[in-house]
Amino acid sequence: MPFPRGRKPTAAAGSKIPKLNATASENQEDATQVKRSSSPPRGAPKKRTAFIDITNAHKVQISFPGKKKEPGKKTAKKTSSTSARCEKLFLSCVSFSFHPSMQIPKEFDIDSENSEDCYMCPEYAKDIFDYLKNREEKFVLCNYMPTQPSLNSEMRAILIDWLVEVQENFELYHETLYLAVKMTDHYLAKTPVHREMLQLVGSTAMLVASKFEEHSPPCVDDFLYICDDAYKREELISMEESILQTLSFDINIPIPYRFLRRYAKCVSASMDTLTLARYYCEMSLMEMDLVPERGSLVAAACLLMALVTKDLGGWSPILQFHSGYQASDLAPVVRRIYSMLSAPPDDKLRAIKNKYSHKVFFEVASLPLLSIDILEKALSS
């Protein structure tokens, strides 16, 4: 059961998550990520659109660089269309200029079907993902654990297992979970943290990610509660400042989940196939050896494994065109993920497996792992 916003829940014993290795609660989220009800609980922050508060939209003055108002000319009445305002605001806020890339071959065009949907940005969709892929170069990490005097990979895995439970209980977007893990890794790569403060780092990263991704993020009191009141409000706010300053407030980190959905669209993957790839991708969050890998590469490897498991073919030309990766590029990451999945399970880290064993996730965690010979054949072809 998700926790109410703005006050401590009075749920029955067992619903609270007092420590990192707590047992995963039953998943309440469907496979298409249905969000909370439209009626916000008491204490919830006011919902906003992705760009502006629509109640103040008529007050927003959008000025484009280099365009001056002609003297004596009246300003045309602004359209009341929310989508038009959002599109203009988006185009004026991005920090780079879009220039449509080369002509996309007809057989590789996956965006023209959304030509009437401005929110999908069909004209710039490939450029956007190419930009995100290039942006990954800025966020490449190494194995930072040797620089942490009191942490190890097992502690990090326990933290992420707990964050998955938090994401489920708060019914947060999957993007929020991935971004929280990315911010945690980037912070730990630059700042030594004592093991007693690791949970504070993770929960604060989830709070910041919620503010970035969610329409109605949980409040500070909610995160203090799920930590069993182990930390004070001042400590959490101080940690939030520390994380943002350490990351130079640049938290728009490309995450594998976005690339995975894009690549799945290339082959019109069914929801059960995409969910299987999502299971592999979420499991990869636990693996310290995969931290240095780019999210786009991890997403491609997970989708390839799902396609081969479902006997839907291998890495096709359309996937190579949109991802920029060949099957040979994916091979090392695929083998590493396969090795992780084939290892004996840790009974203390069950949150992801329990989550994807639920029927709303097609029980993909219960599917047998494919043969390594079949996987190697797909990689070689």
C-alpha positions as CSV (number, residue, x, y, z in Angstrom):
1,M,0.0,0.0,0.0
2,P,1.4,3.4,-1.0
3,F,2.1,5.8,1.9
4,P,-0.1,8.9,2.2
5,R,1.6,12.2,1.4
6,G,2.5,14.8,4.1
7,R,1.9,12.7,7.2
8,K,3.1,9.4,8.7
9,P,0.9,6.5,7.6
10,T,-0.9,4.5,10.1
11,A,-0.7,1.3,8.1
12,A,-0.6,-2.1,9.7
13,A,2.6,-3.7,10.8
14,G,4.7,-4.9,7.9
15,S,3.8,-2.1,5.5
16,K,6.6,0.1,6.7
17,I,10.1,-0.3,5.3
18,P,12.4,0.1,8.3
19,K,15.6,-1.1,6.9
20,L,17.4,-1.9,3.7
21,N,16.9,-5.6,3.6
22,A,13.2,-5.6,4.3
23,T,11.0,-8.1,2.4
24,A,9.5,-6.7,-0.8
25,S,5.8,-5.8,-0.6
26,E,3.3,-7.1,-3.1
27,N,3.5,-5.1,-6.3
28,Q,0.6,-2.7,-6.7
29,E,1.7,-1.3,-10.1
30,D,0.5,-2.6,-13.4
31,A,2.7,-3.3,-16.4
32,T,1.9,0.0,-18.0
33,Q,2.7,2.0,-14.9
34,V,-0.8,3.3,-14.0
35,K,-0.3,6.2,-11.7
36,R,-2.1,7.3,-8.5
37,S,-5.7,8.3,-8.6
38,S,-6.6,11.8,-9.9
39,S,-7.8,12.7,-6.4
40,P,-4.7,13.5,-4.4
41,P,-4.5,12.4,-0.8
42,R,-4.5,14.9,2.0
43,G,-1.2,16.9,2.1
44,A,-0.2,16.1,-1.5
45,P,1.5,18.8,-3.4
46,K,-0.3,20.5,-6.2
47,K,0.0,18.7,-9.5
48,R,1.8,20.5,-12.3
49,T,2.4,19.8,-16.0
50,A,5.8,18.8,-17.2
51,F,6.8,22.4,-18.0
52,I,4.5,24.9,-16.3
53,D,1.6,25.3,-13.9
54,I,-1.3,25.3,-16.4
55,T,-3.3,27.6,-14.0
56,N,-0.6,30.3,-14.6
57,A,0.0,29.5,-18.3
58,H,-1.7,32.7,-19.5
59,K,0.9,34.7,-17.5
60,V,3.9,33.2,-19.2
61,Q,5.7,35.5,-21.6
62,I,7.8,33.5,-24.0
63,S,10.6,35.4,-25.8
64,F,12.7,33.9,-28.5
65,P,16.4,34.9,-28.8
66,G,17.0,37.4,-31.5
67,K,13.4,38.3,-32.1
68,K,12.4,41.8,-31.2
69,K,9.0,43.2,-30.9
70,E,8.1,45.7,-33.7
71,P,7.3,49.1,-32.3
72,G,3.6,50.0,-32.5
73,K,2.6,46.5,-33.3
74,K,0.1,44.8,-31.0
75,T,1.0,41.4,-29.7
76,A,-1.2,38.7,-31.1
77,K,-3.5,37.0,-28.7
78,K,-2.0,33.8,-27.4
79,T,-3.6,30.5,-28.2
80,S,-5.4,28.8,-25.4
81,S,-4.0,25.5,-26.4
82,T,-2.0,24.0,-23.6
83,S,-0.1,21.7,-26.0
84,A,1.0,24.7,-28.1
85,R,2.2,26.6,-25.1
86,C,4.1,23.6,-23.8
87,E,5.7,23.0,-27.3
88,K,6.8,26.7,-27.5
89,L,8.2,26.6,-24.0
90,F,10.1,23.4,-24.7
91,L,11.7,24.8,-27.8
92,S,12.7,28.0,-26.0
93,C,14.2,26.2,-23.0
94,V,16.4,23.5,-24.6
95,S,20.1,24.3,-24.4
96,F,20.9,23.1,-27.9
97,S,19.5,23.5,-31.4
98,F,17.9,20.6,-33.1
99,H,18.8,20.0,-36.7
100,P,17.0,17.2,-38.4
101,S,19.5,14.4,-39.1
102,M,20.0,12.6,-42.4
103,Q,16.9,11.4,-44.2
104,I,15.7,8.3,-42.4
105,P,15.1,5.4,-44.8
106,K,11.4,4.5,-45.0
107,E,12.0,0.9,-43.7
108,F,13.6,2.4,-40.6
109,D,11.0,5.1,-39.9
110,I,9.3,4.4,-36.6
111,D,8.1,8.0,-35.8
112,S,6.0,9.2,-38.7
113,E,3.0,7.3,-37.3
114,N,3.0,9.9,-34.4
115,S,3.1,12.9,-36.8
116,E,-0.1,14.4,-35.3
117,D,1.2,14.1,-31.7
118,C,3.3,17.1,-30.8
119,Y,4.3,15.5,-27.4
120,M,6.0,12.7,-29.2
121,C,8.2,15.2,-31.2
122,P,8.3,12.8,-34.2
123,E,10.4,15.2,-36.3
124,Y,13.1,15.3,-33.7
125,A,12.7,11.9,-32.0
126,K,15.9,10.3,-33.4
127,D,17.9,13.5,-32.9
128,I,16.8,13.6,-29.3
129,F,17.9,10.1,-28.6
130,D,21.2,10.6,-30.6
131,Y,21.8,13.6,-28.3
132,L,21.1,11.6,-25.2
133,K,23.5,8.9,-26.4
134,N,26.2,11.5,-27.0
135,R,25.5,13.0,-23.6
136,E,26.3,9.7,-22.0
137,E,29.9,10.5,-22.5
138,K,29.7,13.1,-19.8
139,F,28.4,10.6,-17.2
140,V,30.7,7.6,-17.7
141,L,31.8,6.2,-14.3
142,C,34.5,3.8,-13.2
143,N,34.3,1.2,-10.4
144,Y,34.5,3.7,-7.6
145,M,34.1,1.2,-4.8
146,P,37.8,1.0,-4.0
147,T,37.7,4.7,-3.1
148,Q,35.0,4.1,-0.5
149,P,36.7,3.2,2.8
150,S,33.6,1.6,4.6
151,L,31.4,0.4,1.7
152,N,31.4,-2.6,-0.7
153,S,29.4,-3.9,-3.6
154,E,27.1,-6.0,-1.4
155,M,26.0,-2.9,0.6
156,R,25.3,-1.1,-2.7
157,A,23.2,-4.0,-3.9
158,I,21.2,-4.0,-0.6
159,L,20.5,-0.3,-1.0
160,I,19.2,-0.7,-4.5
161,D,17.1,-3.7,-3.5
162,W,15.5,-1.4,-0.9
163,L,15.1,1.4,-3.3
164,V,13.0,-0.9,-5.6
165,E,10.7,-1.5,-2.6
166,V,10.4,2.3,-2.1
167,Q,9.6,2.7,-5.8
168,E,6.8,0.1,-5.5
169,N,5.4,1.4,-2.3
170,F,5.2,5.0,-3.5
171,E,4.1,3.9,-7.0
172,L,6.8,6.0,-8.6
173,Y,7.8,5.9,-12.2
174,H,10.5,3.5,-13.2
175,E,12.5,6.5,-14.5
176,T,12.6,7.8,-11.0
177,L,14.2,4.6,-9.7
178,Y,16.8,4.5,-12.5
179,L,17.7,8.2,-12.0
180,A,18.0,7.8,-8.2
181,V,20.4,4.9,-8.7
182,K,22.4,7.0,-11.2
183,M,22.6,9.9,-8.9
184,T,23.7,7.7,-6.0
185,D,26.5,6.2,-8.1
186,H,27.7,9.6,-9.2
187,Y,27.6,10.9,-5.7
188,L,29.5,7.9,-4.3
189,A,32.1,8.2,-7.0
190,K,33.0,11.7,-5.7
191,T,32.3,11.6,-2.0
192,P,33.4,9.1,0.7
193,V,30.3,8.0,2.6
194,H,30.2,6.0,5.9
195,R,28.0,2.9,5.8
196,E,25.6,4.3,8.3
197,M,24.8,7.2,5.9
198,L,24.4,5.1,2.8
199,Q,20.6,4.7,3.3
200,L,20.3,8.5,3.7
201,V,22.2,9.0,0.4
202,G,19.9,6.6,-1.4
203,S,16.6,7.9,0.0
204,T,17.7,11.5,-0.7
205,A,18.6,10.6,-4.2
206,M,15.1,9.1,-4.6
207,L,13.6,12.3,-3.3
208,V,15.5,14.4,-5.8
209,A,14.7,12.1,-8.6
210,S,11.0,12.2,-7.6
211,K,11.1,16.0,-7.9
212,F,12.6,15.7,-11.3
213,E,10.4,13.0,-12.7
214,E,7.1,12.8,-10.8
215,H,4.0,15.0,-11.1
216,S,3.2,14.5,-7.4
217,P,6.4,13.6,-5.6
218,P,6.4,12.2,-2.0
219,C,7.3,14.8,0.6
220,V,10.3,14.9,3.0
221,D,8.3,13.3,5.8
222,D,7.5,10.3,3.7
223,F,11.2,9.6,3.1
224,L,12.0,10.2,6.8
225,Y,9.3,7.6,7.6
226,I,10.5,4.9,5.3
227,C,14.0,5.3,6.9
228,D,12.3,4.4,10.2
229,D,13.1,7.9,11.5
230,A,16.8,7.0,11.5
231,Y,17.6,10.5,10.2
232,K,16.4,14.0,11.0
233,R,14.8,16.4,8.6
234,E,17.9,18.7,8.7
235,E,20.1,15.8,7.7
236,L,18.0,14.9,4.7
237,I,17.9,18.5,3.5
238,S,21.6,18.8,4.0
239,M,22.2,15.7,2.0
240,E,20.0,17.0,-0.7
241,E,22.1,20.1,-0.9
242,S,25.3,18.0,-0.9
243,I,24.1,15.7,-3.7
244,L,23.0,18.6,-5.9
245,Q,26.2,20.6,-5.4
246,T,28.4,17.5,-5.9
247,L,26.7,16.8,-9.2
248,S,26.8,20.5,-10.1
249,F,23.0,20.5,-10.3
250,D,23.3,18.5,-13.6
251,I,21.0,15.6,-12.8
252,N,19.5,15.0,-16.3
253,I,21.5,11.8,-16.6
254,P,20.6,9.5,-19.5
255,I,19.1,6.3,-18.1
256,P,18.8,2.9,-19.8
257,Y,15.1,2.7,-19.3
258,R,14.4,5.5,-21.8
259,F,16.6,3.8,-24.4
260,L,15.0,0.5,-23.8
261,R,11.5,1.8,-24.6
262,R,12.9,3.4,-27.8
263,Y,14.6,0.3,-29.0
264,A,11.5,-1.9,-28.2
265,K,9.5,0.4,-30.4
266,C,11.8,-0.3,-33.3
267,V,10.7,-3.9,-33.4
268,S,7.1,-3.3,-32.1
269,A,7.9,-5.5,-29.1
270,S,4.9,-6.8,-27.2
271,M,4.4,-5.8,-23.6
272,D,5.5,-9.1,-22.3
273,T,8.7,-9.0,-24.3
274,L,9.4,-5.4,-23.2
275,T,8.7,-6.4,-19.6
276,L,11.2,-9.2,-19.8
277,A,13.8,-6.8,-21.1
278,R,12.8,-4.4,-18.2
279,Y,13.4,-7.2,-15.7
280,Y,16.9,-7.8,-17.1
281,C,17.6,-4.1,-17.1
282,E,16.4,-3.6,-13.5
283,M,18.5,-6.6,-12.4
284,S,21.5,-4.9,-14.0
285,L,21.2,-2.0,-11.5
286,M,22.4,-4.3,-8.8
287,E,25.6,-5.2,-10.5
288,M,28.6,-3.1,-9.7
289,D,30.5,-4.3,-12.7
290,L,27.9,-2.8,-15.0
291,V,28.1,0.7,-13.4
292,P,30.8,1.8,-16.0
293,E,28.6,0.7,-18.9
294,R,26.6,3.3,-20.9
295,G,22.8,3.1,-20.3
296,S,22.1,2.8,-24.0
297,L,24.4,-0.2,-24.3
298,V,22.9,-1.9,-21.3
299,A,19.4,-1.3,-22.7
300,A,20.3,-2.8,-26.1
301,A,21.9,-5.9,-24.4
302,C,18.8,-6.5,-22.3
303,L,16.4,-6.2,-25.3
304,L,18.6,-8.5,-27.4
305,M,18.4,-11.1,-24.6
306,A,14.6,-10.7,-24.3
307,L,14.2,-11.1,-28.1
308,V,16.3,-14.2,-28.2
309,T,14.5,-15.7,-25.2
310,K,11.2,-15.1,-26.9
311,D,12.5,-16.6,-30.2
312,L,11.8,-13.3,-32.0
313,G,15.1,-13.0,-33.8
314,G,18.4,-11.2,-33.0
315,W,19.8,-7.7,-33.5
316,S,18.1,-6.6,-36.7
317,P,19.2,-3.8,-39.1
318,I,16.5,-1.4,-37.7
319,L,17.9,-1.8,-34.2
320,Q,21.4,-1.3,-35.4
321,F,20.3,1.9,-37.2
322,H,18.5,3.5,-34.3
323,S,20.9,2.3,-31.5
324,G,24.2,2.7,-33.4
325,Y,25.3,-0.6,-32.0
326,Q,26.1,-3.9,-33.7
327,A,25.7,-7.3,-32.1
328,S,29.4,-7.5,-31.6
329,D,29.3,-4.3,-29.5
330,L,26.6,-5.9,-27.2
331,A,28.4,-9.2,-26.7
332,P,30.5,-8.3,-23.6
333,V,27.6,-6.7,-21.8
334,V,25.2,-9.5,-22.8
335,R,27.6,-12.1,-21.4
336,R,28.0,-10.2,-18.2
337,I,24.2,-9.9,-17.7
338,Y,23.8,-13.6,-18.5
339,S,26.4,-14.5,-15.9
340,M,24.6,-12.3,-13.3
341,L,21.3,-13.9,-14.0
342,S,22.7,-17.5,-13.9
343,A,24.4,-17.0,-10.6
344,P,22.8,-18.5,-7.5
345,P,20.1,-16.2,-6.2
346,D,20.7,-14.2,-3.0
347,D,17.7,-14.7,-0.7
348,K,18.4,-11.3,0.9
349,L,18.0,-9.5,-2.4
350,R,14.5,-10.5,-3.7
351,A,12.7,-7.2,-4.4
352,I,13.2,-7.2,-8.2
353,K,12.5,-10.9,-8.6
354,N,9.4,-10.7,-6.4
355,K,8.3,-7.6,-8.3
356,Y,8.6,-9.2,-11.7
357,S,7.1,-12.5,-10.5
358,H,3.7,-10.8,-10.2
359,K,1.1,-11.5,-12.8
360,V,0.8,-7.8,-13.9
361,F,4.4,-8.2,-15.0
362,F,3.6,-11.4,-16.9
363,E,5.6,-13.3,-14.3
364,V,8.7,-12.9,-16.4
365,A,11.0,-13.5,-13.5
366,S,9.8,-17.1,-13.5
367,L,10.8,-17.8,-17.1
368,P,13.8,-20.1,-17.5
369,L,17.1,-18.6,-18.6
370,L,17.9,-19.3,-22.2
371,S,20.8,-21.5,-23.2
372,I,24.1,-19.9,-23.5
373,D,24.7,-21.7,-26.8
374,I,21.5,-20.1,-28.3
375,L,22.6,-16.7,-27.0
376,E,26.1,-17.0,-28.5
377,K,24.6,-18.0,-31.8
378,A,22.5,-14.8,-31.8
379,L,25.6,-12.7,-31.0
380,S,27.6,-14.3,-33.7
381,S,24.9,-13.8,-36.3
